[in-house]
Amino acid sequence: MSEPKFTKGPISVTELAVLLHDWTRTRFILHAPDAPGGTAAIIGGLGEGEERANADLYAASTDLYKACEAQHEAIDRLFARIVHLDNTFRPSKCGQPWEALVQGNAALAKAVKK
């Protein structure tokens, strides 16, 4: 797969003790070395629990992308090996493993807008 064009990470989260800007209610700043000015995103104005969940998800996003990509490749290789051993095997007829491959591919494509 081509290299995605998003913040590579690592992404760290700083929770602010005092909210910045009354109009944005910024609560979290996400930092990444390759982001402009070192700031990947700011999160605020959503409600305390949702802000923390979004910040944590954003911080994990590059790791999640890489894990999804690795799992996609592993399932694809396993299918190829099974087909090599049994030429009657059809991956698209195997149910859940095939669906996982399709969903993983869709998620990767969505992340890089392919």
N, CA, C and O atoms as a MOPAC input file, in Angstrom:
PM7 MOZYME 1SCF
protein

 N      0.83000 1    -1.18400 1     0.00000 1
 C      0.00000 1     0.00000 1     0.00000 1
 C      0.86600 1     1.23600 1     0.00000 1
 O      1.97900 1     1.22600 1     0.52700 1
 N      0.36100 1     2.29500 1    -0.58700 1
 C      1.11000 1     3.54100 1    -0.59300 1
 C      1.12600 1     4.14600 1     0.81000 1
 O      0.23500 1     3.91200 1     1.62600 1
 N      2.15400 1     4.91900 1     1.05100 1
 C      2.29600 1     5.55200 1     2.36100 1
 C      1.19100 1     6.58900 1     2.56500 1
 O      1.04500 1     7.49500 1     1.74400 1
 N      0.41600 1     6.47600 1     3.63600 1
 C     -0.65600 1     7.44400 1     3.88600 1
 C     -0.07900 1     8.82100 1     4.20800 1
 O      1.03900 1     8.93600 1     4.71100 1
 N     -0.84500 1     9.84900 1     3.91500 1
 C     -0.38900 1    11.22400 1     4.13100 1
 C     -1.11300 1    11.83800 1     5.31900 1
 O     -1.88800 1    12.78200 1     5.16100 1
 N     -0.86200 1    11.30800 1     6.49700 1
 C     -1.41000 1    11.88200 1     7.71300 1
 C     -0.31300 1    11.92200 1     8.75500 1
 O      0.77500 1    11.39100 1     8.52800 1
 N     -0.57400 1    12.52900 1     9.87000 1
 C      0.41500 1    12.65200 1    10.93200 1
 C      0.91000 1    11.26100 1    11.31700 1
 O      0.11800 1    10.39200 1    11.68200 1
 N      2.20200 1    11.05900 1    11.23300 1
 C      2.78500 1     9.73700 1    11.45800 1
 C      2.84900 1     9.34000 1    12.92900 1
 O      2.87000 1     8.15100 1    13.24800 1
 N      2.88000 1    10.30800 1    13.81600 1
 C      2.98400 1     9.98700 1    15.22700 1
 C      4.43700 1     9.92000 1    15.64600 1
 O      5.31500 1    10.16100 1    14.81700 1
 N      4.72200 1     9.61000 1    16.86600 1
 C      3.71600 1     9.36700 1    17.90500 1
 C      2.95500 1    10.64300 1    18.24800 1
 O      3.47500 1    11.75400 1    18.14100 1
 N      1.73800 1    10.44900 1    18.65500 1
 C      0.88600 1    11.57000 1    19.03900 1
 C      0.67300 1    11.49400 1    20.54400 1
 O      0.26100 1    10.46100 1    21.07000 1
 N      0.95400 1    12.58500 1    21.22300 1
 C      0.74100 1    12.62200 1    22.67400 1
 C     -0.37400 1    13.61300 1    22.99200 1
 O     -0.64200 1    14.53500 1    22.22300 1
 N     -1.00900 1    13.40800 1    24.12500 1
 C     -2.15000 1    14.22400 1    24.53200 1
 C     -1.78900 1    15.01200 1    25.78100 1
 O     -1.27700 1    14.45800 1    26.75400 1
 N     -2.06100 1    16.31400 1    25.74400 1
 C     -1.92200 1    17.16100 1    26.92300 1
 C     -3.31200 1    17.64300 1    27.30600 1
 O     -4.01100 1    18.25600 1    26.50000 1
 N     -3.71000 1    17.36000 1    28.54600 1
 C     -4.98200 1    17.87700 1    29.04900 1
 C     -4.70100 1    19.18800 1    29.75500 1
 O     -3.82900 1    19.26400 1    30.62000 1
 N     -5.43600 1    20.21100 1    29.38700 1
 C     -5.22000 1    21.53100 1    29.96900 1
 C     -5.96500 1    21.67000 1    31.28700 1
 O     -7.11900 1    21.26000 1    31.40800 1
 N     -5.29700 1    22.24800 1    32.26200 1
 C     -5.93500 1    22.48200 1    33.56300 1
 C     -6.94600 1    23.61000 1    33.46300 1
 O     -7.95200 1    23.62200 1    34.17200 1
 N     -6.66900 1    24.56300 1    32.57100 1
 C     -7.55000 1    25.71100 1    32.36300 1
 C     -7.94700 1    25.70500 1    30.88700 1
 O     -7.08900 1    25.58100 1    30.01300 1
 N     -9.23200 1    25.83800 1    30.61300 1
 C     -9.69200 1    25.85900 1    29.22500 1
 C     -9.16300 1    27.09800 1    28.51300 1
 O     -9.15900 1    28.19600 1    29.07100 1
 N     -8.72100 1    26.90800 1    27.28200 1
 C     -8.26500 1    28.02900 1    26.46400 1
 C     -9.42400 1    28.58000 1    25.64900 1
 O    -10.28900 1    27.82300 1    25.20700 1
 N     -9.44800 1    29.85800 1    25.45300 1
 C    -10.42500 1    30.52200 1    24.58200 1
 C    -11.86600 1    30.14900 1    24.93200 1
 O    -12.28300 1    29.00900 1    24.73200 1
 N    -12.58600 1    31.06900 1    25.43100 1
 C    -13.98800 1    30.83200 1    25.76900 1
 C    -14.78000 1    30.29400 1    24.58900 1
 O    -15.68800 1    29.48400 1    24.77500 1
 N    -14.45000 1    30.73100 1    23.37400 1
 C    -15.24400 1    30.33000 1    22.20500 1
 C    -14.95500 1    28.91200 1    21.73500 1
 O    -15.82600 1    28.29100 1    21.12600 1
 N    -13.75600 1    28.37100 1    21.99400 1
 C    -13.47100 1    26.98900 1    21.57000 1
 C    -13.54200 1    26.00400 1    22.73100 1
 O    -13.76400 1    24.81000 1    22.53200 1
 N    -13.35400 1    26.50800 1    23.92400 1
 C    -13.33700 1    25.63600 1    25.11200 1
 C    -12.30600 1    24.50500 1    24.95200 1
 O    -12.57000 1    23.36300 1    25.32600 1
 N    -11.14600 1    24.83000 1    24.40100 1
 C    -10.09500 1    23.83900 1    24.16800 1
 C     -9.68600 1    23.17600 1    25.47400 1
 O     -9.31300 1    23.84800 1    26.43500 1
 N     -9.76100 1    21.85900 1    25.49500 1
 C     -9.40800 1    21.09400 1    26.68500 1
 C     -8.17300 1    20.21300 1    26.45800 1
 O     -7.40300 1    19.97000 1    27.38800 1
 N     -7.98700 1    19.73900 1    25.22600 1
 C     -6.86800 1    18.84200 1    24.92600 1
 C     -6.08300 1    19.36700 1    23.73600 1
 O     -6.66200 1    19.85800 1    22.76700 1
 N     -4.76600 1    19.26100 1    23.81400 1
 C     -3.89200 1    19.55600 1    22.69300 1
 C     -3.14500 1    18.27500 1    22.36900 1
 O     -2.56800 1    17.63500 1    23.24800 1
 N     -3.16300 1    17.90800 1    21.08600 1
 C     -2.47500 1    16.70300 1    20.63100 1
 C     -1.20000 1    17.12100 1    19.91300 1
 O     -1.23000 1    17.92400 1    18.98100 1
 N     -0.09000 1    16.56600 1    20.35800 1
 C      1.22300 1    16.92800 1    19.85000 1
 C      1.79500 1    15.79200 1    19.00700 1
 O      1.63400 1    14.61600 1    19.33300 1
 N      2.46700 1    16.16500 1    17.91800 1
 C      3.16800 1    15.19300 1    17.08300 1
 C      4.37200 1    15.88400 1    16.45600 1
 O      4.26000 1    17.01700 1    15.99000 1
 N      5.53100 1    15.21000 1    16.43900 1
 C      6.74300 1    15.83900 1    15.91700 1
 C      6.62700 1    16.30800 1    14.46700 1
 O      7.21600 1    17.33000 1    14.11300 1
 N      5.88600 1    15.59200 1    13.61900 1
 C      5.83400 1    15.97500 1    12.20300 1
 C      4.65500 1    16.88700 1    11.85600 1
 O      4.46400 1    17.22500 1    10.68800 1
 N      3.87000 1    17.28500 1    12.84600 1
 C      2.74900 1    18.20600 1    12.60400 1
 C      3.26900 1    19.64400 1    12.57900 1
 O      4.25200 1    19.95400 1    13.25100 1
 N      2.62100 1    20.52300 1    11.81200 1
 C      3.04900 1    21.92800 1    11.78200 1
 C      3.05000 1    22.53500 1    13.18500 1
 O      2.03500 1    22.51300 1    13.88100 1
 N      4.18100 1    23.06800 1    13.58600 1
 C      4.29800 1    23.65400 1    14.91700 1
 C      4.23100 1    22.63400 1    16.03400 1
 O      4.16100 1    23.00400 1    17.20600 1
 N      4.25000 1    21.34800 1    15.68800 1
 C      4.19200 1    20.28800 1    16.68800 1
 C      2.80100 1    20.00400 1    17.22000 1
 O      2.63600 1    19.13900 1    18.08000 1
 N      1.78800 1    20.72500 1    16.72000 1
 C      0.42200 1    20.52000 1    17.18700 1
 C     -0.38100 1    19.81000 1    16.10500 1
 O     -0.55900 1    20.33600 1    15.00700 1
 N     -0.86800 1    18.59900 1    16.42400 1
 C     -1.64000 1    17.81500 1    15.46900 1
 C     -3.10600 1    18.19900 1    15.49200 1
 O     -3.76600 1    18.17000 1    14.45400 1
 N     -3.62800 1    18.55800 1    16.65600 1
 C     -5.04800 1    18.91000 1    16.76400 1
 C     -5.31500 1    19.54100 1    18.12300 1
 O     -4.52800 1    19.40500 1    19.05900 1
 N     -6.44200 1    20.23200 1    18.20600 1
 C     -6.96000 1    20.68000 1    19.49000 1
 C     -8.38200 1    20.15400 1    19.59100 1
 O     -9.10200 1    20.07900 1    18.59500 1
 N     -8.76600 1    19.80100 1    20.76900 1
 C    -10.10400 1    19.24300 1    20.98300 1
 C    -10.74700 1    19.97200 1    22.14200 1
 O    -10.13600 1    20.15300 1    23.19500 1
 N    -11.97200 1    20.38600 1    21.94200 1
 C    -12.71100 1    21.06500 1    22.99100 1
 C    -14.14200 1    21.30700 1    22.58700 1
 O    -14.51000 1    21.12200 1    21.42700 1
 N    -14.94500 1    21.71700 1    23.53500 1
 C    -16.32100 1    22.09500 1    23.27300 1
 C    -17.28200 1    20.95200 1    23.07000 1
 O    -18.40500 1    21.17000 1    22.61700 1
 N    -16.87200 1    19.72500 1    23.39500 1
 C    -17.72500 1    18.56400 1    23.13400 1
 C    -18.35100 1    17.96100 1    24.38700 1
 O    -19.29700 1    17.17900 1    24.28800 1
 N    -17.85800 1    18.29800 1    25.51700 1
 C    -18.25800 1    17.62600 1    26.74900 1
 C    -17.09800 1    16.77400 1    27.22300 1
 O    -16.42200 1    16.13200 1    26.41900 1
 N    -16.87300 1    16.76700 1    28.49800 1
 C    -15.65400 1    16.20600 1    29.07600 1
 C    -15.36400 1    14.76300 1    28.66300 1
 O    -14.25100 1    14.47500 1    28.22400 1
 N    -16.32100 1    13.85600 1    28.78800 1
 C    -16.07700 1    12.45000 1    28.45700 1
 C    -15.80500 1    12.23700 1    26.98400 1
 O    -14.91700 1    11.46500 1    26.62100 1
 N    -16.56000 1    12.91500 1    26.12800 1
 C    -16.38500 1    12.77300 1    24.67800 1
 C    -15.04900 1    13.36600 1    24.22700 1
 O    -14.39100 1    12.82200 1    23.34000 1
 N    -14.65600 1    14.46900 1    24.83400 1
 C    -13.37500 1    15.07400 1    24.47600 1
 C    -12.22000 1    14.12700 1    24.77800 1
 O    -11.33800 1    13.94600 1    23.93900 1
 N    -12.21300 1    13.53000 1    25.94600 1
 C    -11.13800 1    12.60000 1    26.33300 1
 C    -11.12600 1    11.39400 1    25.39500 1
 O    -10.06200 1    10.97300 1    24.94200 1
 N    -12.30100 1    10.83800 1    25.10300 1
 C    -12.37300 1     9.67400 1    24.21000 1
 C    -11.84800 1    10.03100 1    22.82200 1
 O    -11.09900 1     9.25500 1    22.22800 1
 N    -12.23100 1    11.19700 1    22.30000 1
 C    -11.75700 1    11.62200 1    20.98300 1
 C    -10.25100 1    11.86000 1    20.98400 1
 O     -9.56200 1    11.48200 1    20.03600 1
 N     -9.74100 1    12.47900 1    22.03300 1
 C     -8.30100 1    12.72400 1    22.13200 1
 C     -7.52900 1    11.40900 1    22.15800 1
 O     -6.51700 1    11.27000 1    21.47100 1
 N     -7.99600 1    10.45200 1    22.94200 1
 C     -7.32200 1     9.15600 1    23.02100 1
 C     -7.38800 1     8.40100 1    21.69300 1
 O     -6.40700 1     7.78200 1    21.28000 1
 N     -8.54000 1     8.45100 1    21.02500 1
 C     -8.68000 1     7.79900 1    19.72200 1
 C     -7.74700 1     8.44200 1    18.69900 1
 O     -7.07200 1     7.74000 1    17.94600 1
 N     -7.70700 1     9.75100 1    18.66900 1
 C     -6.82400 1    10.45900 1    17.74300 1
 C     -5.37100 1    10.08500 1    18.02900 1
 O     -4.60400 1     9.82800 1    17.10100 1
 N     -4.99500 1    10.05300 1    19.29400 1
 C     -3.61900 1     9.71100 1    19.65400 1
 C     -3.25800 1     8.28900 1    19.23100 1
 O     -2.10100 1     8.01700 1    18.91300 1
 N     -4.22600 1     7.38700 1    19.22400 1
 C     -3.98700 1     5.99700 1    18.84000 1
 C     -4.15100 1     5.75600 1    17.34000 1
 O     -3.87000 1     4.65600 1    16.86400 1
 N     -4.59600 1     6.75400 1    16.59400 1
 C     -4.98600 1     6.54500 1    15.19800 1
 C     -3.87200 1     5.98500 1    14.31600 1
 O     -4.13500 1     5.09600 1    13.50500 1
 N     -2.64700 1     6.46800 1    14.44300 1
 C     -1.58700 1     5.93600 1    13.58600 1
 C     -1.28100 1     4.48100 1    13.93800 1
 O     -1.02000 1     3.67000 1    13.04900 1
 N     -1.31200 1     4.14900 1    15.22500 1
 C     -1.09500 1     2.75700 1    15.63500 1
 C     -2.23800 1     1.86400 1    15.14900 1
 O     -2.00500 1     0.74000 1    14.70600 1
 N     -3.46400 1     2.36300 1    15.23200 1
 C     -4.61300 1     1.59600 1    14.75500 1
 C     -4.52600 1     1.36600 1    13.24900 1
 O     -4.82500 1     0.27100 1    12.77100 1
 N     -4.12300 1     2.38400 1    12.50200 1
 C     -3.96200 1     2.24300 1    11.05400 1
 C     -2.92000 1     1.16700 1    10.73900 1
 O     -3.16400 1     0.28300 1     9.91800 1
 N     -1.77400 1     1.24500 1    11.38700 1
 C     -0.70000 1     0.27500 1    11.14800 1
 C     -1.13800 1    -1.13900 1    11.52500 1
 O     -0.81700 1    -2.09300 1    10.81600 1
 N     -1.86500 1    -1.28300 1    12.63000 1
 C     -2.34400 1    -2.60300 1    13.04900 1
 C     -3.35000 1    -3.16500 1    12.04300 1
 O     -3.29300 1    -4.34500 1    11.69800 1
 N     -4.26000 1    -2.32600 1    11.57700 1
 C     -5.24900 1    -2.75000 1    10.58600 1
 C     -4.55100 1    -3.17900 1     9.29700 1
 O     -4.91200 1    -4.18800 1     8.69200 1
 N     -3.56200 1    -2.41500 1     8.89000 1
 C     -2.80400 1    -2.72800 1     7.68000 1
 C     -2.07400 1    -4.06800 1     7.83200 1
 O     -2.07500 1    -4.88200 1     6.90900 1
 N     -1.45000 1    -4.29800 1     8.99700 1
 C     -0.72900 1    -5.54700 1     9.24400 1
 C     -1.68500 1    -6.73700 1     9.29100 1
 O     -1.38000 1    -7.79900 1     8.74900 1
 N     -2.83300 1    -6.56400 1     9.93100 1
 C     -3.80900 1    -7.65200 1     9.98900 1
 C     -4.36000 1    -7.95900 1     8.60100 1
 O     -4.55700 1    -9.12300 1     8.25200 1
 N     -4.60600 1    -6.92300 1     7.81600 1
 C     -5.09000 1    -7.10200 1     6.45200 1
 C     -4.08300 1    -7.93000 1     5.64700 1
 O     -4.46200 1    -8.88100 1     4.96300 1
 N     -2.82000 1    -7.56900 1     5.73100 1
 C     -1.77800 1    -8.29500 1     5.00300 1
 C     -1.65000 1    -9.73500 1     5.49600 1
 O     -1.46500 1   -10.65100 1     4.69400 1
 N     -1.74700 1    -9.93800 1     6.81000 1
 C     -1.63400 1   -11.28900 1     7.36800 1
 C     -2.78200 1   -12.18800 1     6.89600 1
 O     -2.55300 1   -13.33500 1     6.51400 1
 N     -4.00900 1   -11.67200 1     6.92300 1
 C     -5.15200 1   -12.47100 1     6.46300 1
 C     -5.00500 1   -12.78300 1     4.98000 1
 O     -5.27200 1   -13.90400 1     4.54900 1
 N     -4.58100 1   -11.79300 1     4.20100 1
 C     -4.39300 1   -11.99900 1     2.76800 1
 C     -3.35300 1   -13.09000 1     2.50200 1
 O     -3.55700 1   -13.94700 1     1.64300 1
 N     -2.24200 1   -13.05600 1     3.23800 1
 C     -1.19600 1   -14.08000 1     3.07700 1
 C     -1.69200 1   -15.46800 1     3.49900 1
 O     -1.38200 1   -16.47100 1     2.85700 1
 N     -2.45900 1   -15.50600 1     4.58100 1
 C     -3.01700 1   -16.79300 1     5.01400 1
 C     -3.95600 1   -17.36900 1     3.96100 1
 O     -3.91800 1   -18.56700 1     3.67900 1
 N     -4.79900 1   -16.51800 1     3.38000 1
 C     -5.67600 1   -16.97900 1     2.30400 1
 C     -4.85900 1   -17.52200 1     1.13300 1
 O     -5.18500 1   -18.57300 1     0.58100 1
 N     -3.81400 1   -16.81600 1     0.75900 1
 C     -2.96900 1   -17.26200 1    -0.35100 1
 C     -2.34300 1   -18.62000 1    -0.04700 1
 O     -2.25800 1   -19.48400 1    -0.91900 1
 N     -1.91000 1   -18.79600 1     1.19200 1
 C     -1.30300 1   -20.08000 1     1.59100 1
 C     -2.33200 1   -21.20900 1     1.53900 1
 O     -2.03400 1   -22.30400 1     1.06000 1
 N     -3.53900 1   -20.94000 1     2.03200 1
 C     -4.59200 1   -21.96000 1     2.01400 1
 C     -4.95200 1   -22.32300 1     0.57100 1
 O     -5.11300 1   -23.50000 1     0.24900 1
 N     -5.07900 1   -21.32100 1    -0.29100 1
 C     -5.38400 1   -21.59000 1    -1.70500 1
 C     -4.27400 1   -22.42000 1    -2.32900 1
 O     -4.54600 1   -23.30600 1    -3.13900 1
 N     -3.01600 1   -22.14300 1    -1.96000 1
 C     -1.89100 1   -22.91600 1    -2.47200 1
 C     -2.00000 1   -24.38600 1    -2.04800 1
 O     -1.69000 1   -25.28600 1    -2.82800 1
 N     -2.44100 1   -24.62000 1    -0.81400 1
 C     -2.56300 1   -25.98300 1    -0.30100 1
 C     -3.83400 1   -26.69000 1    -0.79700 1
 O     -3.85600 1   -27.91300 1    -0.93500 1
 N     -4.87300 1   -25.92300 1    -1.05800 1
 C     -6.16600 1   -26.48400 1    -1.48700 1
 C     -6.78100 1   -25.55900 1    -2.53400 1
 O     -7.40400 1   -24.55400 1    -2.19200 1
 N     -6.60400 1   -25.89900 1    -3.80400 1
 C     -7.06500 1   -25.00400 1    -4.85600 1
 C     -8.58600 1   -24.93400 1    -4.99100 1
 O     -9.09400 1   -24.21200 1    -5.84900 1
 N     -9.31500 1   -25.66800 1    -4.16100 1
 C    -10.77600 1   -25.55500 1    -4.16000 1
 C    -11.26700 1   -24.52200 1    -3.14300 1
 O    -12.44100 1   -24.15000 1    -3.13500 1
 N    -10.35800 1   -24.07100 1    -2.29500 1
 C    -10.71400 1   -23.07400 1    -1.27800 1
 C    -10.96300 1   -21.72300 1    -1.92900 1
 O    -10.17700 1   -21.27000 1    -2.76100 1
 N    -12.06200 1   -21.08600 1    -1.54500 1
 C    -12.40500 1   -19.75900 1    -2.03700 1
 C    -12.54000 1   -18.81500 1    -0.83400 1
 O    -13.49300 1   -18.93000 1    -0.06400 1
 N    -11.59400 1   -17.88500 1    -0.67200 1
 C    -11.63400 1   -16.98500 1     0.47800 1
 C    -12.96900 1   -16.26100 1     0.64300 1
 O    -13.44900 1   -16.09000 1     1.76400 1
 N    -13.56900 1   -15.83600 1    -0.46900 1
 C    -14.81700 1   -15.08000 1    -0.37800 1
 C    -15.99300 1   -15.91700 1     0.09700 1
 O    -17.07200 1   -15.37800 1     0.34800 1
 N    -15.80400 1   -17.21600 1     0.22400 1
 C    -16.87000 1   -18.10400 1     0.70600 1
 C    -16.64600 1   -18.54400 1     2.15800 1
 O    -17.37700 1   -19.39600 1     2.66200 1
 N    -15.63000 1   -17.96300 1     2.84000 1
 C    -15.27100 1   -18.45900 1     4.17700 1
 C    -15.88500 1   -17.65800 1     5.32600 1
 O    -15.58800 1   -17.93700 1     6.48700 1
 N    -16.72600 1   -16.67800 1     5.03300 1
 C    -17.45100 1   -15.98000 1     6.08900 1
 C    -16.65400 1   -14.89800 1     6.79500 1
 O    -16.13200 1   -13.98100 1     6.16000 1
 N    -16.56400 1   -15.01300 1     8.11100 1
 C    -16.00600 1   -13.96200 1     8.95600 1
 C    -14.58700 1   -13.53900 1     8.58100 1
 O    -14.32700 1   -12.33600 1     8.55800 1
 N    -13.64900 1   -14.44700 1     8.28400 1
 C    -12.31200 1   -13.97000 1     7.90100 1
 C    -12.34000 1   -13.09600 1     6.64400 1
 O    -11.61600 1   -12.10400 1     6.56100 1
 N    -13.16800 1   -13.46200 1     5.67300 1
 C    -13.27300 1   -12.65800 1     4.46000 1
 C    -13.88500 1   -11.28700 1     4.77500 1
 O    -13.41300 1   -10.25900 1     4.28900 1
 N    -14.93600 1   -11.29100 1     5.59000 1
 C    -15.56900 1   -10.02400 1     5.97400 1
 C    -14.58700 1    -9.12100 1     6.71000 1
 O    -14.59400 1    -7.90600 1     6.51200 1
 N    -13.73800 1    -9.70700 1     7.56100 1
 C    -12.72500 1    -8.91900 1     8.27400 1
 C    -11.74800 1    -8.28600 1     7.28300 1
 O    -11.35300 1    -7.13100 1     7.44900 1
 N    -11.36000 1    -9.03700 1     6.25900 1
 C    -10.46300 1    -8.52000 1     5.23500 1
 C    -11.11800 1    -7.36600 1     4.47500 1
 O    -10.48400 1    -6.33700 1     4.23700 1
 N    -12.37100 1    -7.53400 1     4.09800 1
 C    -13.10000 1    -6.49800 1     3.36400 1
 C    -13.27600 1    -5.24700 1     4.23200 1
 O    -13.05900 1    -4.13000 1     3.76200 1
 N    -13.66700 1    -5.43300 1     5.49200 1
 C    -13.85400 1    -4.29100 1     6.39100 1
 C    -12.53500 1    -3.56700 1     6.65400 1
 O    -12.49100 1    -2.33700 1     6.68600 1
 N    -11.46900 1    -4.32800 1     6.83900 1
 C    -10.15700 1    -3.72100 1     7.05200 1
 C     -9.70900 1    -2.91100 1     5.84800 1
 O     -9.17700 1    -1.81200 1     5.99800 1
 N     -9.92300 1    -3.44800 1     4.65700 1
 C     -9.55600 1    -2.73200 1     3.44100 1
 C    -10.37400 1    -1.44500 1     3.31200 1
 O     -9.83900 1    -0.40400 1     2.93000 1
 N    -11.65300 1    -1.51400 1     3.62500 1
 C    -12.51900 1    -0.32300 1     3.55500 1
 C    -12.05900 1     0.72700 1     4.56500 1
 O    -12.03000 1     1.91600 1     4.24900 1
 N    -11.70100 1     0.30100 1     5.76900 1
 C    -11.24400 1     1.24300 1     6.79700 1
 C     -9.94600 1     1.91100 1     6.38600 1
 O     -9.78600 1     3.11700 1     6.57000 1
 N     -9.00900 1     1.13800 1     5.82800 1
 C     -7.75400 1     1.71600 1     5.37000 1
 C     -7.99400 1     2.71900 1     4.24100 1
 O     -7.39900 1     3.79700 1     4.22500 1
 N     -8.85000 1     2.36700 1     3.31800 1
 C     -9.16000 1     3.26300 1     2.20300 1
 C     -9.83400 1     4.54800 1     2.71200 1
 O     -9.53100 1     5.64200 1     2.23500 1
 N    -10.72800 1     4.41100 1     3.66200 1
 C    -11.40800 1     5.57800 1     4.21400 1
 C    -10.40900 1     6.51200 1     4.91100 1
 O    -10.52600 1     7.73500 1     4.82800 1
 N     -9.43400 1     5.92100 1     5.59500 1
 C     -8.44700 1     6.72300 1     6.32600 1
 C     -7.59400 1     7.56500 1     5.39300 1
 O     -7.13700 1     8.64300 1     5.77200 1
 N     -7.37900 1     7.08500 1     4.18600 1
 C     -6.53600 1     7.83000 1     3.23700 1
 C     -7.34400 1     8.30600 1     2.03600 1
 O     -6.77200 1     8.74600 1     1.03900 1
 N     -8.67400 1     8.22200 1     2.12300 1
 C     -9.59700 1     8.70700 1     1.09000 1
 C     -9.25900 1     8.18000 1    -0.29300 1
 O     -9.09600 1     8.94500 1    -1.24400 1
 N     -9.15500 1     6.84500 1    -0.39000 1
 C     -8.88300 1     6.22400 1    -1.70100 1
 C    -10.17700 1     5.97500 1    -2.42500 1
 O    -10.16900 1     5.46000 1    -3.54300 1

